[in-house]
Amino acid sequence: DHLYINCGGEQVSINDNNYEADLQPDGGSTFFLSGNKSWAYSSMGIFSGADRNNYIVQKTCNISMVDAPLYKTARVSPISLKYYGFCLKNDVYIVKLHFAEIAWEVMKNTSSKGSEPLMWKYR
């Protein structure tokens, strides 16, 4: 048994593994069941501000690796994000997670000389 999901991204095949697309744009308080009903995600929380209604972020990555497409997108949630695998038998599995920090960056006003706190900017 296996389950491959490209969180926030298109369907892609890497090293003979087919990663399923995760393109549902909804966030907030959401439960999404994949079309083949083999996996789902639940998301909780609403980003404050009108410009934060996108729960999928993308970043152009200038890396040359076979699995580079897995690092271009991410599903984000301000409070809770859980993925569920319904297609797996009760057994022991090896879980491999691919991470890249593509959604947040630290912004600091250099003229403030430390008087202002660090601020997070959502991309």
Buried (B, 14 or more C-beta within 10 A) or exposed (E): EEBBBBBBBEBBEBEEEEBBBBEBEEBBEBEBEBEEEBBBBBBBBBBEEEEEEEBBBBEEBEEEEEBBBBBBBBBBBBEEBEBBBEEEEEEEEEEEEEEBEBBEEEEEEEEEEEEEEEEEEBE
